[in-house]
Amino acid sequence: MSSTLTFQVEDMTCGHCASTIGKVVADVDRDAKVAVDLASHLVRIESSRAGADEFREAIREAGYTPVPVEPGATA
């Protein structure tokens, strides 16, 4: 069963940032689906293999500040 995780990443400001985040997400789960919205600084990850803590830590180690967004919350 896959789950969708959403993170607010205010310090993600450009295409290079989005690419880096996509890469570290793939390092955690190669099959994860990643959607990045630069305008709203949101990263949505659909994964059946890894949890929020694993993705949050990977993004943090890449130099960004991910903040989990609760399902149904407006960013």
mmCIF file of the C-alpha atoms, coordinates in Angstrom:
data_MODEL
# 
_entry.id   MODEL 
# 
loop_
_atom_site.group_PDB 
_atom_site.id 
_atom_site.type_symbol 
_atom_site.label_atom_id 
_atom_site.label_alt_id 
_atom_site.label_comp_id 
_atom_site.label_asym_id 
_atom_site.label_entity_id 
_atom_site.label_seq_id 
_atom_site.pdbx_PDB_ins_code 
_atom_site.Cartn_x 
_atom_site.Cartn_y 
_atom_site.Cartn_z 
_atom_site.occupancy 
_atom_site.B_iso_or_equiv 
_atom_site.pdbx_formal_charge 
_atom_site.auth_seq_id 
_atom_site.auth_comp_id 
_atom_site.auth_asym_id 
_atom_site.auth_atom_id 
_atom_site.pdbx_PDB_model_num 
ATOM 1  C CA . MET A 1 1  ? 0.000  0.000  0.000   1.00 0.00 ? 1  MET A CA 1 
ATOM 2  C CA . SER A 1 2  ? 1.523  3.307  -1.023  1.00 0.00 ? 2  SER A CA 1 
ATOM 3  C CA . SER A 1 3  ? 1.155  6.533  0.868   1.00 0.00 ? 3  SER A CA 1 
ATOM 4  C CA . THR A 1 4  ? 1.505  10.115 -0.257  1.00 0.00 ? 4  THR A CA 1 
ATOM 5  C CA . LEU A 1 5  ? 3.732  12.359 1.811   1.00 0.00 ? 5  LEU A CA 1 
ATOM 6  C CA . THR A 1 6  ? 3.928  16.116 1.408   1.00 0.00 ? 6  THR A CA 1 
ATOM 7  C CA . PHE A 1 7  ? 6.723  18.376 2.610   1.00 0.00 ? 7  PHE A CA 1 
ATOM 8  C CA . GLN A 1 8  ? 6.946  22.173 2.595   1.00 0.00 ? 8  GLN A CA 1 
ATOM 9  C CA . VAL A 1 9  ? 10.528 23.020 1.595   1.00 0.00 ? 9  VAL A CA 1 
ATOM 10 C CA . GLU A 1 10 ? 10.829 26.821 1.713   1.00 0.00 ? 10 GLU A CA 1 
ATOM 11 C CA . ASP A 1 11 ? 14.551 26.775 0.890   1.00 0.00 ? 11 ASP A CA 1 
ATOM 12 C CA . MET A 1 12 ? 13.921 24.911 -2.399  1.00 0.00 ? 12 MET A CA 1 
ATOM 13 C CA . THR A 1 13 ? 14.107 27.814 -4.840  1.00 0.00 ? 13 THR A CA 1 
ATOM 14 C CA . CYS A 1 14 ? 15.178 26.581 -8.282  1.00 0.00 ? 14 CYS A CA 1 
ATOM 15 C CA . GLY A 1 15 ? 15.285 23.710 -10.712 1.00 0.00 ? 15 GLY A CA 1 
ATOM 16 C CA . HIS A 1 16 ? 18.632 22.539 -9.341  1.00 0.00 ? 16 HIS A CA 1 
ATOM 17 C CA . CYS A 1 17 ? 17.083 22.316 -5.855  1.00 0.00 ? 17 CYS A CA 1 
ATOM 18 C CA . ALA A 1 18 ? 14.168 20.313 -7.231  1.00 0.00 ? 18 ALA A CA 1 
ATOM 19 C CA . SER A 1 19 ? 16.533 17.994 -9.083  1.00 0.00 ? 19 SER A CA 1 
ATOM 20 C CA . THR A 1 20 ? 18.639 17.419 -5.971  1.00 0.00 ? 20 THR A CA 1 
ATOM 21 C CA . ILE A 1 21 ? 15.565 16.605 -3.899  1.00 0.00 ? 21 ILE A CA 1 
ATOM 22 C CA . GLY A 1 22 ? 14.322 14.240 -6.595  1.00 0.00 ? 22 GLY A CA 1 
ATOM 23 C CA . LYS A 1 23 ? 17.675 12.452 -6.541  1.00 0.00 ? 23 LYS A CA 1 
ATOM 24 C CA . VAL A 1 24 ? 17.776 11.974 -2.765  1.00 0.00 ? 24 VAL A CA 1 
ATOM 25 C CA . VAL A 1 25 ? 14.176 10.721 -2.791  1.00 0.00 ? 25 VAL A CA 1 
ATOM 26 C CA . ALA A 1 26 ? 15.166 8.172  -5.445  1.00 0.00 ? 26 ALA A CA 1 
ATOM 27 C CA . ASP A 1 27 ? 18.137 7.159  -3.295  1.00 0.00 ? 27 ASP A CA 1 
ATOM 28 C CA . VAL A 1 28 ? 15.676 6.269  -0.511  1.00 0.00 ? 28 VAL A CA 1 
ATOM 29 C CA . ASP A 1 29 ? 13.116 4.605  -2.810  1.00 0.00 ? 29 ASP A CA 1 
ATOM 30 C CA . ARG A 1 30 ? 13.925 4.168  -6.486  1.00 0.00 ? 30 ARG A CA 1 
ATOM 31 C CA . ASP A 1 31 ? 10.255 3.495  -7.285  1.00 0.00 ? 31 ASP A CA 1 
ATOM 32 C CA . ALA A 1 32 ? 8.857  6.533  -5.458  1.00 0.00 ? 32 ALA A CA 1 
ATOM 33 C CA . LYS A 1 33 ? 6.889  9.052  -7.496  1.00 0.00 ? 33 LYS A CA 1 
ATOM 34 C CA . VAL A 1 34 ? 7.956  12.632 -6.820  1.00 0.00 ? 34 VAL A CA 1 
ATOM 35 C CA . ALA A 1 35 ? 6.076  15.807 -7.724  1.00 0.00 ? 35 ALA A CA 1 
ATOM 36 C CA . VAL A 1 36 ? 7.782  19.131 -7.053  1.00 0.00 ? 36 VAL A CA 1 
ATOM 37 C CA . ASP A 1 37 ? 5.921  22.438 -7.081  1.00 0.00 ? 37 ASP A CA 1 
ATOM 38 C CA . LEU A 1 38 ? 8.558  25.178 -6.963  1.00 0.00 ? 38 LEU A CA 1 
ATOM 39 C CA . ALA A 1 39 ? 6.015  27.994 -6.803  1.00 0.00 ? 39 ALA A CA 1 
ATOM 40 C CA . SER A 1 40 ? 4.493  26.705 -3.567  1.00 0.00 ? 40 SER A CA 1 
ATOM 41 C CA . HIS A 1 41 ? 7.689  24.997 -2.331  1.00 0.00 ? 41 HIS A CA 1 
ATOM 42 C CA . LEU A 1 42 ? 5.929  21.639 -2.018  1.00 0.00 ? 42 LEU A CA 1 
ATOM 43 C CA . VAL A 1 43 ? 7.346  18.165 -2.547  1.00 0.00 ? 43 VAL A CA 1 
ATOM 44 C CA . ARG A 1 44 ? 4.862  15.292 -2.821  1.00 0.00 ? 44 ARG A CA 1 
ATOM 45 C CA . ILE A 1 45 ? 6.194  11.764 -2.601  1.00 0.00 ? 45 ILE A CA 1 
ATOM 46 C CA . GLU A 1 46 ? 4.243  8.592  -3.257  1.00 0.00 ? 46 GLU A CA 1 
ATOM 47 C CA . SER A 1 47 ? 6.017  5.552  -1.846  1.00 0.00 ? 47 SER A CA 1 
ATOM 48 C CA . SER A 1 48 ? 5.167  2.087  -0.638  1.00 0.00 ? 48 SER A CA 1 
ATOM 49 C CA . ARG A 1 49 ? 8.652  1.319  0.688   1.00 0.00 ? 49 ARG A CA 1 
ATOM 50 C CA . ALA A 1 50 ? 9.798  4.186  2.887   1.00 0.00 ? 50 ALA A CA 1 
ATOM 51 C CA . GLY A 1 51 ? 8.259  6.438  5.495   1.00 0.00 ? 51 GLY A CA 1 
ATOM 52 C CA . ALA A 1 52 ? 8.177  10.154 6.132   1.00 0.00 ? 52 ALA A CA 1 
ATOM 53 C CA . ASP A 1 53 ? 11.135 10.082 8.527   1.00 0.00 ? 53 ASP A CA 1 
ATOM 54 C CA . GLU A 1 54 ? 13.420 8.461  5.944   1.00 0.00 ? 54 GLU A CA 1 
ATOM 55 C CA . PHE A 1 55 ? 12.526 10.995 3.248   1.00 0.00 ? 55 PHE A CA 1 
ATOM 56 C CA . ARG A 1 56 ? 12.673 13.951 5.649   1.00 0.00 ? 56 ARG A CA 1 
ATOM 57 C CA . GLU A 1 57 ? 16.155 12.934 6.821   1.00 0.00 ? 57 GLU A CA 1 
ATOM 58 C CA . ALA A 1 58 ? 17.421 12.418 3.252   1.00 0.00 ? 58 ALA A CA 1 
ATOM 59 C CA . ILE A 1 59 ? 16.140 15.865 2.204   1.00 0.00 ? 59 ILE A CA 1 
ATOM 60 C CA . ARG A 1 60 ? 17.647 17.420 5.340   1.00 0.00 ? 60 ARG A CA 1 
ATOM 61 C CA . GLU A 1 61 ? 21.020 15.768 4.642   1.00 0.00 ? 61 GLU A CA 1 
ATOM 62 C CA . ALA A 1 62 ? 20.914 17.289 1.136   1.00 0.00 ? 62 ALA A CA 1 
ATOM 63 C CA . GLY A 1 63 ? 20.836 20.733 2.767   1.00 0.00 ? 63 GLY A CA 1 
ATOM 64 C CA . TYR A 1 64 ? 17.135 21.578 2.795   1.00 0.00 ? 64 TYR A CA 1 
ATOM 65 C CA . THR A 1 65 ? 14.562 22.088 5.536   1.00 0.00 ? 65 THR A CA 1 
ATOM 66 C CA . PRO A 1 66 ? 11.544 19.837 4.914   1.00 0.00 ? 66 PRO A CA 1 
ATOM 67 C CA . VAL A 1 67 ? 8.464  20.405 7.060   1.00 0.00 ? 67 VAL A CA 1 
ATOM 68 C CA . PRO A 1 68 ? 5.768  17.716 6.888   1.00 0.00 ? 68 PRO A CA 1 
ATOM 69 C CA . VAL A 1 69 ? 2.363  18.911 5.697   1.00 0.00 ? 69 VAL A CA 1 
ATOM 70 C CA . GLU A 1 70 ? -0.534 17.014 7.228   1.00 0.00 ? 70 GLU A CA 1 
ATOM 71 C CA . PRO A 1 71 ? -2.991 15.466 4.752   1.00 0.00 ? 71 PRO A CA 1 
ATOM 72 C CA . GLY A 1 72 ? -5.848 17.866 4.080   1.00 0.00 ? 72 GLY A CA 1 
ATOM 73 C CA . ALA A 1 73 ? -3.908 20.891 5.373   1.00 0.00 ? 73 ALA A CA 1 
ATOM 74 C CA . THR A 1 74 ? -3.538 23.927 3.146   1.00 0.00 ? 74 THR A CA 1 
ATOM 75 C CA . ALA A 1 75 ? 0.010  25.142 2.706   1.00 0.00 ? 75 ALA A CA 1 
# 
